[in-house]
Amino acid sequence: MKHNRADFPLDFQFGVATSSYQIEGHAQGGAGTTHWDSFAATPGNVAKGENGDVACDHYNRFEADLDLIKDAGFDCYRFSTSWARILPEGRGPVNSQGLDFYDRLTDALLERNIKPCATLYHWELPSPLADLGGWRNRDIANWFADFAEVIMGRIGDRMFSVAPINEPWCVSWLSHFEGHHAPGLRDIRATAHAMHHVLLAHGRAIEAMRGLGLSNLGAVFNLEWAEPADDSSESQKAAQLYDGIYNRFFLGGVFNKSYPENVLEGLEPHLPFNWQDDFDTIGAPVDWCGLNYYTRKLIARTATTWPALKEVPGPLPKTQMGWEIDPAALSRFLIRTARDHTGDLPIYVTENGMASPERQQDTDRIDYLDQHLAEVRKALEHGVPINGYFVWSLLDNYEWALGYEKRFGLVDVDFETLERTPKASYRALQTALARD
C-alpha cells in the first residue's frame, strides 16, 4: 500500500468492521427468529435462497477471527450485537447464552488489546416485534432503549465506543420504500414512519446509555454522493432530492433537529402525528459521528410519483456490486459533514471497502483502500477532525439479499469448509499498520 500508519496522526485509530447476522450464524446459541430469517425464506428475496443460519460460524470461531484482527495490527473492532440473540422475543426474557457470548467476545478483544466498538443494531429485527409493525410502530423506540439497557448493562463498561443503529437509510428507505431488504415493503407511509422512528429509537437508546453512565456514544450514517446525470435543472433538483433523502434527512435530524425542506415536500403528509415534537430526543447529544461511504450515484428525473428520480449508470470503474468507485466524494462528504452538521465533533469513517471477486490476489481492493485513505488525509489537511478509519469487512460474509456471492472481506471464507485465508489486501494492511 502507498499509505501507512505514519501518514496519519499519532492517535488515529485503524479498525475493521463486521455485523452480527452476517457472520455469527444465527441458528444457534438460543437466538430468536428475525425478520431477515422470514425474508430469506420467501422465494425471490435472496440470491439462491441463502440465509444467515450458519454464515461464517463466528459464534464458534470468534477467538480465531479476533486473532486475525490482532495479527493485522488493527486498533479497533467494530462489531454489532444481535437484538434477537439477547432478547429472543424482542422484549421480556433474556437469553443468557447471548449475553454470555458478547461478554466473552468483549473480554477476548481486551485480552488482545483491541478496542471494542459496538453497534447495537445492524438490521436483524426480532420477528415478534416485526409482527407488531416493527419500525412503523412508534413503540419500537422504547423497545430499543430497553434492549440497549440490557446489552450495555452487561458489556457497556468495557466498550471503547457505542452507536445505536447502523445506517438508518437502509433500515427505513431501502427496506420499506424500495423493498430490497427485510421487511421488503414498498409503501411510502411505512417508509416515512420508519425513517422517523429509527431516529427516535437512536435518540432513546442514547438517553438510556447515558443513564447507565456510558460515554463515547455516536451515530453512524451511510452516505452516497449524488450528482445530476446531466446539466438540466430537472436532474439537478433530482440529485438534490436524492441527497436530501439519503444523506441530509438523517444527519439533519440528529445534528440539526430538522428535516430537509425538499424531502418534506413529499414525505410530510406521511410522517407520524406530531413528528416535530421528537427532535429533542432525536438530537440527544452524541460524542462522535460515523460515516459509511462506498460510492456515488448519477441521478435524473423520471415521470413517476414522488420522488420521481432514477439512477443512471455512470462511467467510473465499478466494484463487484456494480458501484462506481469515486474516492474524492469521501473527502467532500467529510468536509461537508463537519461544516453543515457536526462542527468540531470527532468523525470516524466507520465503513469503507469494496466487493471484489478476487479470492486471494485482490490488488483492486488494495488500490481502492489506498485511494480512499488519500481522501481521508485530504480532509484532515482541511481541518476535519477525523479520528479513525474502519475497513469493511474482516470476512467475506452473508451479503443480505445478495447471499454469499459478493465478497467484501480482507479474509477469504470458503463457505463449504468455513476455512479462513487472508487475502493480499490483509497482508498489505498488516504491513501498513505495523508499528516501529
Rosetta blueprint (number, residue, H / E / L):
1 M L
2 K L
3 H L
4 N L
5 R H
6 A H
7 D H
8 F L
9 P L
10 L L
11 D L
12 F L
13 Q E
14 F E
15 G E
16 V E
17 A E
18 T L
19 S L
20 S H
21 Y H
22 Q H
23 I H
24 E L
25 G L
26 H L
27 A L
28 Q L
29 G L
30 G L
31 A L
32 G L
33 T L
34 T E
35 H H
36 W H
37 D H
38 S H
39 F H
40 A H
41 A L
42 T L
43 P L
44 G L
45 N L
46 V L
47 A H
48 K H
49 G H
50 E L
51 N L
52 G L
53 D L
54 V L
55 A L
56 C L
57 D L
58 H H
59 Y H
60 N H
61 R H
62 F H
63 E H
64 A H
65 D H
66 L H
67 D H
68 L H
69 I H
70 K H
71 D H
72 A H
73 G L
74 F L
75 D L
76 C E
77 Y E
78 R E
79 F E
80 S E
81 T L
82 S L
83 W H
84 A H
85 R H
86 I H
87 L L
88 P L
89 E L
90 G L
91 R L
92 G L
93 P L
94 V L
95 N L
96 S H
97 Q H
98 G H
99 L H
100 D H
101 F H
102 Y H
103 D H
104 R H
105 L H
106 T H
107 D H
108 A H
109 L H
110 L H
111 E H
112 R L
113 N L
114 I L
115 K E
116 P E
117 C E
118 A E
119 T E
120 L E
121 Y E
122 H L
123 W L
124 E L
125 L L
126 P E
127 S H
128 P H
129 L H
130 A H
131 D H
132 L L
133 G L
134 G H
135 W H
136 R H
137 N L
138 R L
139 D L
140 I H
141 A H
142 N H
143 W H
144 F H
145 A H
146 D H
147 F H
148 A H
149 E H
150 V H
151 I H
152 M H
153 G H
154 R H
155 I H
156 G H
157 D H
158 R H
159 M L
160 F L
161 S E
162 V E
163 A E
164 P E
165 I E
166 N E
167 E L
168 P H
169 W H
170 C H
171 V H
172 S H
173 W H
174 L H
175 S H
176 H H
177 F L
178 E L
179 G L
180 H L
181 H L
182 A L
183 P L
184 G L
185 L L
186 R L
187 D L
188 I H
189 R H
190 A H
191 T H
192 A H
193 H H
194 A H
195 M H
196 H H
197 H H
198 V H
199 L H
200 L H
201 A H
202 H H
203 G H
204 R H
205 A H
206 I H
207 E H
208 A H
209 M H
210 R H
211 G H
212 L L
213 G L
214 L L
215 S L
216 N L
217 L E
218 G E
219 A E
220 V E
221 F E
222 N E
223 L E
224 E E
225 W E
226 A E
227 E E
228 P E
229 A L
230 D L
231 D L
232 S L
233 S H
234 E H
235 S H
236 Q H
237 K H
238 A H
239 A H
240 Q H
241 L H
242 Y H
243 D H
244 G H
245 I H
246 Y H
247 N H
248 R H
249 F H
250 F H
251 L H
252 G H
253 G H
254 V H
255 F H
256 N L
257 K L
258 S L
259 Y L
260 P L
261 E H
262 N H
263 V H
264 L H
265 E H
266 G H
267 L H
268 E H
269 P H
270 H H
271 L L
272 P L
273 F L
274 N L
275 W H
276 Q H
277 D H
278 D H
279 F H
280 D H
281 T H
282 I H
283 G L
284 A L
285 P L
286 V L
287 D L
288 W E
289 C E
290 G E
291 L E
292 N E
293 Y E
294 Y E
295 T E
296 R E
297 K E
298 L E
299 I E
300 A E
301 R E
302 T L
303 A L
304 T L
305 T L
306 W L
307 P L
308 A L
309 L E
310 K E
311 E E
312 V E
313 P L
314 G L
315 P L
316 L L
317 P L
318 K E
319 T L
320 Q L
321 M L
322 G L
323 W L
324 E E
325 I L
326 D L
327 P L
328 A H
329 A H
330 L H
331 S H
332 R H
333 F H
334 L H
335 I H
336 R H
337 T H
338 A H
339 R H
340 D H
341 H H
342 T H
343 G L
344 D L
345 L L
346 P L
347 I E
348 Y E
349 V E
350 T E
351 E E
352 N L
353 G L
354 M L
355 A L
356 S L
357 P L
358 E L
359 R L
360 Q L
361 Q L
362 D L
363 T H
364 D H
365 R H
366 I H
367 D H
368 Y H
369 L H
370 D H
371 Q H
372 H H
373 L H
374 A H
375 E H
376 V H
377 R H
378 K H
379 A H
380 L H
381 E H
382 H L
383 G L
384 V L
385 P L
386 I E
387 N E
388 G E
389 Y E
390 F E
391 V E
392 W E
393 S L
394 L L
395 L E
396 D L
397 N L
398 Y L
399 E L
400 W H
401 A H
402 L H
403 G L
404 Y L
405 E L
406 K L
407 R L
408 F L
409 G L
410 L L
411 V E
412 D E
413 V E
414 D L
415 F L
416 E L
417 T L
418 L L
419 E L
420 R E
421 T E
422 P E
423 K L
424 A H
425 S H
426 Y H
427 R H
428 A H
429 L H
430 Q H
431 T H
432 A H
433 L L
434 A L
435 R L
436 D L
